[in-house]
Amino acid sequence: MRQAETLVVVFVLGFAALFAAYGALFGGISTLLFAHQGTLIKVLGVLTIALGLMFMGVLERVPLLSRTLRPRFTPAPAWRALPCWA
């Protein structure tokens, strides 16, 4: 077998191993989520109602919920990234 063919086989086997690992990982996660489905439905339902009340303005007086988060940095101008200015 030539070197290129060997590299192709290794490449294909690597992808097969990667997708098999992804399948096992997401299968385990789905089993975990299915086991706690009732609790998740209740928690996400409460979260949906709370977000709806926030967007309606009912929860404006709660200080933690009315915060605005903004980044505290200013990005460098794009022209400084050009190689001719370096």
N, C-alpha and C positions, 0 to 999 in steps of 0.2 A: 504494500500500500504506500502511496506517495505521501509526502508531508501534508499537502493541501487536503487530501482526502481524510487524513487523520485529524486535522484541525476541524474539518467540517463535522466529523463524527463527534468529537469532543464538544463542539458548539451545540449540536442538536441534543446531546445527552445532558448538557448543562441546562438548556431550556426545559427539557423534560423534568429534570430534578427540581428546578425552580417552580414550575407550575404544579408539580405534585405536592411540594411543600406549601404553596399557596392554598391548594385544595384542602389539605389537612388543617391548616391554620383557620381558614374560614369555616370549615366544618365544625371545628371545636368552638369557635365563637358563636356560631348559630345555635349549637347545643346549649351553650351557656345562656344565651338570650332567650331561647325557648323555655328554659327552666325557670326563668324569672320574668316571664311575659306579663303576668298579672300585676306585679309591682311596677314594672316599666310603664305599662299602660296608665296606671294611676299617677305616677310621677310626671310623665310627659303630658298628661291631661291637665294637671295643676299648673305646669309650666306654660302650656298653651293659654289657659285662662288668665294667668298672671300677665303674659305678654299682651294679650288682648286688652286687658284693663290698662296697662301702661300706654299702649298706643291710643286708647280712647282718652287718656288724660286723667283717669280716676286716681291713679297712684302718683300724682305729681308731688304730693307733700312728703313722700318718703325720700329722704336725702340721698340714700345710696342708689336708688333707682333713677334719679333724675340727673345723674352725673354725665358729663360729656368727656370722653377720652380723646385727646388729640396728641399726635406725636410731638415731642419736644425737640426735634432736630430739623434742620433745613438741609436738604440734599445739595450736594455740590452741583454747580452748573454743568450741563452736558458737554460744553465745549472743552472743559478741563480733562475729559476722558479721551480726547482725540490725541493720536500719537504725535502730531505736529506741535502740540502745546506742552508736551511732557518735558 
